[in-house]
Amino acid sequence: MSSVEHQTTLDGFGIRLVPLAEHHAPALGALVDDGIWAGMSSPTPRGDEAMTAYVRDAVAAPGRLAFAVLGPDPAPGLHEDAAPDAAWTVRGSTSLYEWVPAQGRVELGSTFYARQWWGGVTNPACKYLLLRHAFDELGVARVALRADARNSRSIGAITRIGAVPEGVLRSHRVAPDGSRQDTAYFSILLDEWPTVRDGLLARLQTS
């Protein structure tokens, strides 16, 4: 599938997902470190230039809808001359990728957030918005999620959503340090989505 220049914005539970763009790169570069980037297949993008290159590649990737994750800016009045989403602050990035419309499948991932947003509403809100968009708007039958098999934090977050484990692909990817990486795969199917949706909504409504 060719590259996707999408115009999709998703809102809910105090979170806004907007099309990823180069003006998000400085904020993303400032929040990323090796720990936050753990499990990714590319080296940590340090600084504006490296993060801008990452953003360009993400936006240009075939079959990928890349988003910046935004939350309310605690001091929006300080940014009157900034970008249109200046009333919001960048919390991270996430994507739907490897979207194959003819096969009704997509993957959800390439997700990272600043540490201050770990364990709160940000991740379940993003997953709810993206899954709802994938199943209800894109019309897919399957959403896959993956994680480095060593990354217990990411695997725990995927499991809490209600995704079904499918197994581990051995020596699936090359890590930035050159080592071979096993990948744990999970999925949510269309007929499982209502249960997953209700579980996410219950978590969000009590957050």
N, C-alpha and C positions, 0 to 999 in steps of 0.2 A: 504494500500500500504506500502511496506517496505521502510526503510530509503533510501535516495537518496544521493550518494556521487557524486555530479555533477562536471564537469570540464568546465562549461560554463563561458565565459567571454564576457561581453557586453560593447561596447564602443560607445560613441557619445556625441557631444556637450561639450567636455572637461571633461566628467565623465566616469569613468570605474567601472564596477561592476565585482567583482571577487569572487570566492568561499570563503565564510567565513571560517576562520581558526583561530586556537588558537593564532597565532602570532599577530592577529589584536586586541586581548583582551586588552592589556595595553592602546592602543590609545582610544578604545571605552570606557574603564573604566574611563579614564581621562576626557572625554567629557560629560558623563552622570550625571544628577542630577535629583531631584524629578520632576522638571518642564518639563524637556525633556522626562522623563519616564511616564508622566501623561497619564492615559488611558490604560496602559498596565495591564495585569492580574496578573503579578508577581511583587514582591518587587523590588525596585531599586537596581540593582547590583552594589554595591559600592566597588571599588578597583579591583585589578587584579584577585584575586581569585574568587570573585563572578562573574565577567564578563567572566572569563574563563569557569566557570560552565555553564553560559548562552550560550556561544558559543558552547560548547560541546552538550548541549541539542538541540540547534537549528540545528546543523549539523546532529544530530542523529534522528531528528523527522521524522517519516514516511511521505512521500508525500511532503516534504519541500525542496525547493532550496533556501538556505540562502546565502546572498551576503554581502560583505563589500563594502561600497560606497567610492570610491577614487576620489580625484581631484589632479591636478598637485602640486607637492611639490615645494614651492618657493625657496628652497635651496637644490636641489638633491645632490649636490656634498658633502654634509655633511654626507651622508649615504652610502658610498661606500661599507661598509661591511654588509649592512643590507639585508633584504629579497628581492626577485626578483622584487617586486612591490615598491621598496624603492624610486623610482622617483615620487611616488605618496603619498599623505597624506590621512589618513583616515578621512572621513567626517561623517560617520555613518554606518548604516546597514539597509537592507530591505530584503524582502523575497517573493517568491511565495510559498504558502503552501496549505495544504489540496487539493493537486492535485490528481484528480481521472481521469486517462486517459480514462477509459471505459465509463465514463459519460461526458467527454469533459468539465470539469470544474476545476477551480482553484481559490484560493483567493490571493489577493495581500495586503501585510501589514507587521506587526511587524517592522515598519519603524521608525527610529529616526535619527536625524542629530544634530550636534553641532549648537548652536544658530547662529553663524556667517554665516551659510549657509541657514537660513530660509529666505523665500521670494525672493530667486534668482533663478538661473538656475538649482540648484541641484535637487530639487524635481520634476519639470516637465520633466527633462532629464531622471531621474530614472524611472518615470512612463511611459514615452514613450518607453524606452528600454525594460522594463519588459512586458508591454502590447504587444509590437511588438513581443517579444519572445513567449509570451503565445499564441497569435493568429496565428502568421505566422510560428512558429517553432514547438510548442507543439500541435498546431491544436485544441485548445479548442474552445468551442462555447460560454462560459460564464466566465467572470472574476468578482468575487465579491470583494468588499471592505467594511470594517466595521470600526466603531469608537465608543468610549464611547459617548453616547448621550449627555453628558455634555460638551464634548470637541469641542467647537465651532471652534477652529482653525483647527483641523483635518477635521471636517465636511466641513468647507469652502474650504479647499484644495481639498477634494474629489469632491465637487460640481463643482469647477472650471475646473476640468479635463473633465467634461461632463458626469460623471456617473449618472445613474438614481436612485433616491431614491426608496427604496422598503418598507420602514416602520421601525418600532422600535420593537425589541424583548425585552419585559419587563422582568426585573429581570433575565437577560440572563447569567451574569457571577458574580463571587465573586471578588470584588476588593481587592487589597493587605491589605486594612484596615479592611476587613471583611464585608463591606457594599455590598449590591446587586447593580449590575450595569446594566443599560439598554444599549442595543447596537443598533445603527443606521446602517442599511444595505443599500448598494448601489450595482449596477451591471452595467457592460458593456457587451452587447451581440455582437456576431460576425458581425451582419449586422449594428451595431452602431459603430463598430471600425473605419471604414474609416472617419467618421465625427469627432470622438474623436481624431484620429491620426492627421487629418489636423489642428484641433484646437491646439493641443500640438505643432505641428511643427511651426504654426504661432507664438505662444508664444516664442518658443525657438529661432526662427530666428530674433525676435526683441529684444531679451535679450542682 
